[in-house]
Amino acid sequence: MAHAPIDHRGKVWLVCNRASGSNDDAALEELLAAFAQAGFAVDRVIRFPDEPAPRRDDMDAAGVGLLSVFGGDGTTHSVVTSACGWEGPILVLPGGTMNLLAKRMHGDVPAPEIVARLPRAPLRTERPTVIRSRHGVGLTGALAGPGTIWNEVREAMRASKILEFVATAGQAITHSATAPKVTCAEVDCGREDGYAAITITPEEDGLYANGYYAESLADYAGQGIALLNRDFRKGPHDELGHHRRLRLVCPAGEPMGLLIDGEPFDGAAEEEFEIGTCDVDLVTTKEFDG
């Protein structure tokens, strides 16, 4: 849907997370300069998670005209879900490792370039498809199965804890290979013995599922590297189709590992997911991409 141009005199709140992959002080200063060049006044910088993500009532009371988030997919998840019900637009900027939602809204371009696009035309916004589950909304995707243990390896690597990284990597290989797998309960939906990881991705026409498997410890190690990079396509997998709703099951009856937008959640032995629509307007500049 199209919206009228934002009043450049209106307030902009910017949420940033220094722990995200490409979000240091220099990058923040460059981004603030880009906002100023584009004619937007950044009234407040919120440093998440030390400061909480803003809520609708806070922004309405302050007269915020645009909320922007500069962080990874996990930070974006927190900010967008916290702002649920707000009538203003949210600008998602790439400030993390994968930046999947930012790429969906703008293409694969850096944050200052996205901001520079804003004055060119009336802002356009979308309410993209999302994943809905009992855990809330997934903006970019979900990952279920023992392979989610690689998230702990990623966190050790991000924190530059080398000994912890080596230890958790070894544990992750073993766990991925031996822990109970997860199956997709839909008809004709992959291997009966299940997968080390099943990914669910929201797209315009449904939820796309892929099941990732391996045949040896070496394969699990290689697949773990792909999971670290969230580049799942490089691992051996089965396409499990697209669905409006799907159910994942751990046949052993044990709680499954679960990540939503890269953040851990407590999975049960069965989890259901369905397609939904985002509850807030997200700014898109895709028409300028390329």
N, C-alpha and C positions, 0 to 999 in steps of 0.2 A: 504494500500500500504506500502511497505517496503522502508526504507531510509537508506543511509549509516550512520555509527556511527557519532555522533557529535564530532568534534575536542574538546577535553577537555580543550585546550588552548583558545578556543573561548569564547566570552563574554556571560554571562548569565545575563539577567535583571529579577528581581523578583519584582512583584507587590503584595503588601499586604494591607489589610484593617483591622486596629486594632478594628474597630467597629463590625467586623464579630464575629460569635458565639464562635470560638475556636482559636482565633488569637491574643494572647497577646505577650508581649516582650519575655517572656520565650519560648513560642512556636516558635517565629521567630528565636531566638538564636539556638534552637535545629535544626531547619530546615537549617539554614546557616551552622551549623556544619555537617549536613548530606550531603549537597552539597560539602563541602570541602573534606569529607571522600570519596565521590564518584569521586573526581577528577575534579569537575566543579568549575570554578572561578565566583562567583557572583560579577559582576562588579558594579552593581547599584541596590539599593533597592528603589523602588518607593512607597511612602505611599499614596495610594488612599483613599479618594477622595481629600485630600489636594493637591496632585500633580495629574495632568491629566494622564489618561491612555495613554501609548505610541502609536504613529502612525507609519505606515509603513516607511515613509520617515525618521523619527527619528532613527528607528532601523537600516535601511540600512546605514545611514550616520555614525552610531556608530559602525557598524560591528557586530551587535548582532547575535549570533548563536542560542540562545534558549531564548524564553520568557516564564516565569513561572508566574502563578497567584495563590496566596495563600489567599483565601477569600471565601465568600459565593457565591451562585448562582447569586445574583444581581451584585456583583463585577466582577465575571467571565463574565457575559453578557456584561458589559461595556468594559472590556479589550479585549475580543474576537471581538466584533463588531468594536472597535476602530482600531484593527489591520487588518481589512478586506483588502484583497489583498496582504498581506505580504506573502512572499514565505517561510519563516522559520517556524519551528514547535513551537507550544505552549503547554506547560505542565500545565495542570489544577490539582491543589492540593487541598485537602479538608481543608478549613480553616473557614468554616461557620457552620450553623446549620444543614442543610439537605445535602448539597454537592452532589446534584443529578447528575450533569455532571461528577464530579470526580469519583463517584461510577460507572458510565457508562463506563468510560475510564479505570478504574483500579480495580474495586471491592471495597469492604468496608474495606479499610486499611488506616492507618494514613500516613500523608504526608512524614515523614522521611523514612518510609519503601518503599514508591513509589520511592523516590530519590535513595535509595540504589539499586533498581532494574536496574537503567539506564545503568551502565557499563557492565551488564551481556551479552548483545547481541546488535546487531545493532538496533537502535531505530525504532520502528514501529509507523506509524501514520495512522489516519483515518480521513475521512470527514463525520461525522455522519449525519443522518437525523435531520432536524430542522423544526420548524414551521415558515412559512412566512406569513406576513400580512402587511397592510398599515403602521403599527407601526415599522416594521423591523423584525428582526429574534428573535425567541424564541428557546433557546438551550435546555431547560428542560421541558417547558410546559407553558400553559396559564390557567387562571382561570377567568371566567366571571360570572356576576350576583351580586345580593345584598350581597352575602356572602363575597365579596372582602373587605367589611368594616372591617373584622377581621384583615386585614393587619394593620389598625390603632391601634388596640388593641395590636398587636404584637410589633409595634414600641414603644408604651408606656411601655410595659413590658420590652423591651430591654433596654430602657432608665431608668428603675427602678423608674418610676414616678407612685407611687402606687395609689394616688388619681385619676390621669388621667386614669390609667389602669381600675380602678373600674368603673369610669364614662363611658368610651368608651365601656367596656364590656356590660354594661346594654343597651347602645344605639345600640350596634351591634346585640344583641338578638332581640330587637324590629324591627330594620331595616331589618334583615334577614327574619323575619316572615311576615312583612307587605309591604315592597317595591316591585315594579313590578318585576316579575320573568323573566327568560330568557328561550327561547325555542331553540331547534335544528331544523332548517328548512328542514333537509333532510327527505326523505320519511320514514315513520314508525320509527321515531327517538324519542321515548320517550313520555312523558306526554304532552298532549295538553296545560295544564295550566302552564307548565314550571317548572323551578327549581330555588332554591336559589343559586345554584352554578353549573356550568358546567366546568369540567376540560378537557383539551386537552393535550395529551402527545405524543411526536414524538417517533415512534419506526421504526424498519427497513422496515416494510411493510405498514406503513401508520400512520395516526393520530388517536389515540384511544381517544374516548370521553366517559365520565361518567357524569350523571346528579344526583345531590345530593338534596334530599328533606327531609322534616320533617313534622310531624303532630301536634306538640304542641310547646309551648315556651320552655319547658324543652328539647325537641328534638333539637331545634335550639341552645340551650345553649351547649348541648353535641356535636353537630356538629361543633359549633364554636371552641370548644377545639381541635377537630380534625383538623380544618383549621389552628388554631394557630400552631400546630405541623406539618402542611403540611402532615398529615397522613390521607389523604382523604378516604382511603379504609375502615376505621372503621365506617364511617357514612353510613346511609341507602342510597342506590343509585341504579340507573338503568344503565346498560351498553348500550351505545348508538352506539356501533359499531366502525369500523375503516374506514377511508375515505382518499382519496387523497386530497379532498377539502371539507370544510363544512362551513355552514353559520349559525350564531347565531343571534337571533332576540329578541328584547324586544317588545312584542305585544302592550304594552302601549305606545310605541313610545318614551320612555324616554332613555337618554344615560345610557348604562350599565356600571357597575363597571368592571374594567379589570386589571388584573395583568399578566405580562409576565416575566417569570423567577423571580417571587416574587416582581417585581417592578411595581408601579402603572402607568397606561396610561389612557388617556381620551378616553373612549369607546363611540361609537355612538349607535343609536338604532338598527343598523345592523352592524355586523362585519364578514368578511370572512377570512378564514385561509386555507392554503394549505401546503402540504409537500414540503420540499426543502432539499438542501444539504449545509452543513457548507462551508463557503468560505475560511477557513484556515485549515491547517493540525493540528490536535490535537494528541499529543503523547498518545499512549495506552500501558499499561503494563499488560493487562488482561491475557496474556499467563503465567504470574507468579502467578496469583491469585489462591490460594489453592494448 
